[in-house]
């Protein structure tokens, strides 16, 4: 199995990070599929997938490059740089790292992702620039217009993970991040089920980076930084639209809270997901509780809210 040796100091210094570039890269991979991975991607996929494929069809070299970089078992390292983990990164700052990759590094990374020698058409010096331009297109056309909403989803996932960490330790926070990943004990984190040799992260900074599409990878800048990119849990790419009848009955803001409570969430998560103030969310929860549409339970220091059977029936009947 592939596992990392992670000491107490590394765990103490680890952090969750929101990365616009990681989100864009995951969305690019999602748009390259034949169909959406889950119903939550359906509308977004229908709006952007054909346009993305047309963008690549207009330049066959870009299409060849992106196929080579997204290998069957490995993504070319230069395409997924490890986040710096400091400050608030912008997409432009992060994509500049890809653009600055030396050609010889790009060639070596592509041969690893391809599993063979680089084909003649890709033996060029402008591949890093081309990859950066494709990602810039995905960011501007398919990600940036919904970035505020996506960021709320990512922040809500992070809040939930931190809550799990405080209640159940690293095992509770990490075990469901990605298939094959689990806390083994003895300072060992299994990353996947491959036979890759273990890595010692004793002096590294470890970061966990959620993305909304169902894509996952790891990256590192050895020996300084390592990152685990994983699908955000609980809420799909877009906050689900509230039906007009339900919005008229409860008001759109309160109906949104009810729709989101198909899985248990804390007040803090609901604030992050909806963009509503803490006071507004609290008032909506009280009304929904009094009406019997939701229930609550305590989990450690947090109070989690979730729909009752009556609430499920109201949402279902409203379409």
Residue pairs with C-beta under 8 A, 6 or more apart in sequence:
1 180
1 190
1 192
1 193
1 194
1 195
2 190
2 191
2 192
2 193
2 194
2 195
2 196
2 197
2 198
3 184
3 188
3 189
3 190
3 191
3 198
4 188
4 189
4 191
4 198
4 199
4 200
4 201
4 226
5 187
5 188
5 198
5 199
5 200
5 201
5 202
6 187
6 188
6 189
6 201
6 206
7 187
7 201
7 202
8 187
9 202
10 201
10 202
10 203
10 204
10 205
10 206
11 170
11 206
13 205
13 206
14 205
14 206
14 207
14 208
15 85
15 205
15 206
15 207
15 208
16 158
16 161
16 162
16 207
16 208
16 209
16 210
17 83
17 85
17 207
17 208
17 209
17 227
18 151
18 154
18 155
18 158
18 209
18 210
19 83
19 89
19 94
19 209
19 211
19 229
20 89
20 90
20 91
20 94
20 139
20 143
20 147
21 81
21 83
21 89
21 91
21 94
21 95
21 98
21 135
22 80
22 83
22 209
22 211
22 229
23 143
23 147
23 150
23 154
23 211
23 212
24 91
24 135
24 138
24 139
24 143
25 79
25 80
25 135
25 211
25 215
26 211
26 212
26 213
26 215
26 229
27 138
27 142
27 143
27 211
27 212
27 213
28 52
28 66
28 134
28 135
28 138
29 70
29 213
29 215
30 36
30 37
30 41
30 45
30 213
30 214
30 215
31 45
31 48
31 49
31 52
31 53
31 138
31 142
32 52
32 53
32 66
32 70
33 45
33 49
35 45
36 42
36 44
36 45
37 213
37 214
38 214
38 236
39 236
40 235
40 236
40 237
40 238
40 240
41 213
41 236
41 237
43 238
44 142
44 146
44 237
44 238
47 142
48 141
48 142
51 141
52 137
52 138
52 141
52 142
55 62
55 134
55 137
56 62
56 63
56 66
56 134
57 63
61 121
61 122
61 124
61 130
62 130
62 133
62 134
64 119
64 121
64 122
65 110
65 122
65 127
65 130
65 131
65 134
66 131
66 134
68 76
68 110
68 113
68 114
68 118
68 119
68 122
69 75
69 76
69 78
69 79
69 109
69 110
69 113
69 131
70 76
70 79
70 113
71 112
71 113
71 114
71 115
72 115
73 115
74 112
74 113
75 113
75 217
76 106
76 109
76 110
76 112
76 113
77 109
77 112
77 219
78 98
78 101
78 105
78 106
78 109
78 128
78 131
79 98
79 109
79 131
80 217
80 219
80 229
81 94
81 97
81 98
81 219
81 221
82 207
82 219
82 220
82 221
82 225
82 226
82 227
83 89
83 94
83 207
83 209
83 225
83 227
84 225
85 205
85 207
85 225
85 227
91 139
91 144
95 132
95 135
95 136
95 139
96 132
98 128
98 131
98 132
98 135
99 128
99 129
99 132
100 128
101 128
102 128
103 124
103 125
103 127
103 128
106 127
106 128
107 118
107 122
107 123
107 127
110 118
110 122
110 127
111 117
111 118
143 150
146 238
148 275
149 238
149 239
150 212
150 237
152 239
152 272
152 273
152 274
152 275
153 212
153 232
153 235
153 237
153 239
153 273
154 210
154 211
154 212
154 232
155 272
156 232
156 234
156 235
156 265
156 269
156 270
156 272
156 273
157 210
157 232
157 233
157 234
157 235
158 210
159 266
159 268
159 269
159 272
160 233
160 234
160 265
160 266
160 269
161 173
161 208
162 173
163 266
163 299
163 300
163 302
164 172
164 173
165 172
165 173
166 300
166 301
167 299
167 300
167 301
167 302
170 183
170 189
171 182
171 183
174 181
174 182
174 183
174 189
174 208
175 181
175 182
175 183
176 233
177 208
177 228
177 230
178 216
178 228
178 230
178 231
179 216
180 190
180 191
180 192
180 193
181 189
181 190
181 191
181 192
181 228
181 230
182 189
182 190
183 189
183 190
184 190
188 198
191 218
191 228
199 220
199 222
199 226
201 223
201 226
203 223
203 224
204 220
204 222
204 223
204 224
204 225
204 226
205 224
205 225
205 226
206 225
206 226
206 227
206 228
207 225
207 226
207 227
207 228
208 227
208 228
208 230
209 227
209 228
209 229
209 230
210 229
210 230
210 231
210 232
211 229
211 230
211 231
211 232
212 231
212 232
212 236
212 237
213 231
213 237
214 231
215 229
215 231
216 228
216 229
216 230
216 231
217 229
218 226
218 227
218 228
218 229
219 226
219 227
219 229
220 226
220 227
234 263
234 265
235 260
235 273
239 256
239 260
239 273
239 274
240 259
240 260
242 252
242 255
242 256
242 259
243 255
243 318
243 319
245 318
245 319
246 255
246 258
246 259
246 314
246 315
246 318
246 319
247 255
249 255
249 318
250 258
253 274
253 276
253 280
253 284
254 284
254 287
254 288
256 274
257 270
257 274
257 276
257 281
257 284
257 285
257 288
258 288
258 293
258 294
258 307
258 311
258 314
258 315
259 315
260 270
260 273
260 274
261 270
261 288
261 294
261 305
261 306
261 307
261 311
262 306
262 307
262 312
262 315
263 306
264 297
264 299
264 304
264 305
264 306
265 273
265 304
265 305
265 306
266 302
266 303
266 304
266 305
267 278
267 281
267 282
267 285
267 303
267 305
270 276
270 281
270 285
270 305
271 277
271 278
271 281
274 281
276 284
285 294
285 296
285 305
288 294
288 305
288 311
289 295
289 296
289 305
292 308
292 310
292 311
293 307
293 308
293 310
293 311
293 314
294 305
294 306
294 307
294 308
294 311
295 305
295 306
295 307
295 308
296 303
296 304
296 305
296 306
297 303
297 304
297 306
298 304
307 315
